[in-house]
Amino acid sequence: MMEEQKLEVKILKDLSEEVPYDKREIPLYIRTRKIGDYVNMRSFPHWHDDIELMYIVDGQLKFNVNGRDILLHSNDCILLNIKQMHHSAAYKQQECTFTSILFHPRLFTGNQDEPAVQFPHLSVRRLLPVLRFLLRFRNCRCSSLPVRPQYHSVFPGGFW
């Protein structure tokens, strides 16, 4: 029997993650994964320049952001700002399925060197799955973080 290959995530010396965008010119990454895809059912502590939205499809996941532990359950979501040190692990070594959306802020805002209009491939067709995914959060269950009912938000100073 062949041993199952685990997911490899490229973490640089400064602990930043090199996000493997679907297309280099469009800084957007969307994946549904299982925590069991990772070595020892945990991710390595890392950060990135992308905003990350994670939705727990099934199971429970231990999540740590800047030293703060959060237990996420099915239908919970968490929103991380850029450059936040974080990692996750299986809760009681049980499988968990989650969807992550990572996007660089320049996807929507652009800057002097790369204005948003330089993303001609960012069509409504490409954004529809993201919009459908985001609409699911209307019914996220309430959690223990006192930010806004039904959401975990890890934006310094609050996002809402």
Secondary structure, 3 states (H helix, E strand, C coil): CCCCCCCCCCECCCCEECCCCCECCECEEEEEEEHHHCHHHECCCEECCCEEEEEEEECCEEEEECCEEEEECCCCEEEECCCCCEEEEECCCCCCEEEEEEECHHHCCCCCCCCHHHCCCCCHHHHHHHHHHHHHHHHCCCCCCCCECCEEEECCCCCC
